Amino acid sequence: MLKDNIIYVYVYSNDSLDNDISLPDSLLSNINKYKDISKRNIKLTKYNRLLKKVKELGYDTNSFKYINGIPKLDNLYISTSDSKKYYGFSISNVSNGIDIEEEVYGKRYDNLSKYLSNIEYDEDIDPVLKWTIEEAYSKYLGTGITKESLNTKKELNDYFWYKIDKTYITIYKKNYNVVLYLNDKEIKNA
């Protein structure tokens, strides 16, 4: 069972796929809509690992639903994310949000920097970290990024982030602790 008020985050390398897929039909049909085979395999693996982890932690997955892109399970808060190098999810008894993004350069990076330039932070931080902060917060809200979510002042101590291989793993944690696992090995407990 999960400990109260701790957000457990599980992140895996995209080359760590799981072919033993056992997912609800509604989720399978949603994921099978992806035309990009590699993206589809990552999403299949991500949700398969998520449900296996939930069972391993002693929870029943029969109430699992996937509504408007948001995973739902009775008595648990779940958030998911994937990127080109990593995929992952957070599980807790408290609301949270996760985002995983790689640093990008060139035109996309410049556009991201311009898009986020009007968002004020107490410190000067990398635009990709800013983006993961905004995404994690919007997932916490369950709304996606909106004008209102972008205009909400962010307190950096409400977030936990970890950087690996030019990839940010960011969790909106509010006042809670985070335990981060990378490929099932605990790497950070904050």
Secondary structure by P-SEA (a helix, b strand, c coil): cccccbbbbbbbccccccccccccaaaaaaaaccccaaaaaaaaaaaaaaaaaaaaaccccccccccccccccccbbbbbcccccccccccccccbbbbbbcccccaaaaaaaaaaccccccccccaaaaaaaaaaaaaaacccccccccccccccccbbbbbccccccccccccbbbbbbccccccccc
